[in-house]
Amino acid sequence: MSATLRLRRDGVGIELPRGGFDVTVDGDMVGPIEKEGTLEVPLGPGRHTLRVSAGRYSSYERSFEAADGDVADFSPFSPLSSFSPFSVQSAFLVAL
């Protein structure tokens, strides 16, 4: 069995840049996420790092734990999250 990372890009508010964002897990690009999109990535259990970027905009690299069978569900584009790729505050993930 494996774990799953699920990212949601909610279309709330004004977002710059407007195109797709690249999602990197453990230093490897795992796919893009478009506005109003969802990206699911299978992961092995354990500690992982996550970064979301688009061109010169990049989030801080964040770590999270995923146990076997877990779904790590994040919405880094939420207006409540400073994990946004263009945030200048200290970052954290909003776990749903």
Stockholm file with secondary structure:
# STOCKHOLM 1.0

chainA/1-96         MSATLRLRRDGVGIELPRGGFDVTVDGDMVGPIEKEGTLEVPLGPGRHTLRVSAGRYSSYERSFEAADGDVADFSPFSPLSSFSPFSVQSAFLVAL
#=GR chainA/1-96 SS CCEEEEEECCCCSCCSSCSCEEEEETTEEEEEECTTCEEEEEECSEEEEEEEEETTEECCCEEEEECTTCEEEECTTSTTCTTSTTCCSCCCCCBC
#=GC SS_cons        CCEEEEEECCCCSCCSSCSCEEEEETTEEEEEECTTCEEEEEECSEEEEEEEEETTEECCCEEEEECTTCEEEECTTSTTCTTSTTCCSCCCCCBC
//
